[in-house]
C-alpha cells in the first residue's frame, strides 16, 4: 500500500506535518512497516477548505484532520490491508 500525503503549501498550512507524524506513529503501532510506504506529494489536485489531502493507492481522501485521523486510518488503511 502506498500512502501519499500532500505537502503542498495549502495542505502544509492545514497540518500536513502533523498528519505525517500521526501516520508514522500509526504504521509503527500496528507494525505495518513492511506493508505501507509513506511518501509526500506536492499538490494532489483536490484541495479542500479543511484538512489535508491523502492518497491511499488510487483513492483520494480530503479533509483529513487530527480529529478524524483515527477513523480515516481504520477505514482506509487497516480495513484495506485486512482484505489483502
C-alpha positions as a printed NumPy array, in Angstrom:
array([[  0.   ,   0.   ,   0.   ],
       [  1.282,   3.446,  -0.906],
       [  0.092,   6.412,   1.142],
       [  0.878,   9.857,  -0.239],
       [  0.35 ,  12.906,   1.94 ],
       [  0.031,  16.256,   0.22 ],
       [  2.73 ,  18.593,   1.499],
       [  1.892,  21.424,  -0.907],
       [  1.513,  24.884,   0.592],
       [ -2.241,  24.678,   1.236],
       [ -2.13 ,  21.284,   2.979],
       [  1.078,  22.218,   4.775],
       [ -0.685,  25.175,   6.344],
       [ -3.65 ,  22.939,   7.268],
       [ -1.459,  20.476,   9.175],
       [  0.221,  18.001,   6.838],
       [  3.352,  17.786,   9.06 ],
       [  1.146,  16.692,  11.96 ],
       [ -0.738,  14.182,   9.773],
       [  2.576,  12.733,   8.549],
       [  3.623,  12.276,  12.173],
       [  0.312,  10.576,  13.04 ],
       [  0.706,   8.252,  10.04 ],
       [  4.267,   7.334,  11.004],
       [  3.232,   6.568,  14.583],
       [  0.212,   4.518,  13.458],
       [  2.264,   2.489,  10.974],
       [  4.73 ,   1.703,  13.768],
       [  1.967,   1.   ,  16.309],
       [  0.31 ,  -1.569,  14.022],
       [  3.678,  -2.887,  12.767],
       [  2.849,  -2.145,   9.129],
       [  6.345,  -1.065,   8.069],
       [  6.566,  -3.92 ,   5.537],
       [  3.09 ,  -3.293,   4.099],
       [  2.865,   0.504,   3.882],
       [  5.048,   3.018,   2.06 ],
       [  4.619,   6.614,   3.218],
       [  5.525,   9.396,   0.802],
       [  4.997,  13.088,   0.463],
       [  3.46 ,  14.612,  -2.627],
       [  3.05 ,  18.131,  -3.886],
       [ -0.497,  19.111,  -4.704],
       [ -2.696,  16.097,  -5.441],
       [ -5.21 ,  18.488,  -7.015],
       [ -8.123,  18.018,  -4.623],
       [ -7.616,  20.925,  -2.222],
       [-10.239,  21.276,   0.469],
       [-11.091,  24.132,   2.817],
       [-10.412,  21.951,   5.848],
       [ -7.694,  19.402,   6.474],
       [ -5.127,  17.575,   4.408],
       [ -5.458,  15.533,   1.215],
       [ -4.151,  11.955,   1.313],
       [ -3.987,   9.405,  -1.472],
       [ -4.123,   5.73 ,  -0.478],
       [ -3.147,   3.713,  -3.539],
       [ -5.608,   5.103,  -6.14 ],
       [ -8.158,   6.559,  -3.695],
       [ -8.024,  10.25 ,  -2.783],
       [ -9.305,  11.424,   0.61 ],
       [ -9.765,  15.083,   1.509],
       [-10.272,  16.921,   4.776],
       [ -8.111,  14.708,   6.985],
       [ -7.515,  16.365,  10.354],
       [ -6.128,  15.37 ,  13.725],
       [ -9.736,  14.925,  14.902],
       [-10.8  ,  12.469,  12.175],
       [ -7.421,  10.792,  11.643],
       [ -8.134,   7.613,  13.654],
       [-11.354,   6.973,  11.741],
       [ -9.598,   7.635,   8.423],
       [ -6.746,   5.254,   9.301],
       [ -9.076,   2.48 ,  10.479],
       [-11.343,   2.687,   7.412],
       [ -8.827,   3.362,   4.655],
       [ -5.675,   1.631,   5.815],
       [ -6.404,  -1.113,   8.348],
       [ -9.588,  -2.419,   6.674],
       [ -7.988,  -2.431,   3.209],
       [ -4.946,  -4.319,   4.486],
       [ -7.214,  -6.915,   6.158],
       [ -8.79 ,  -7.677,   2.763],
       [ -5.453,  -8.466,   1.134]])
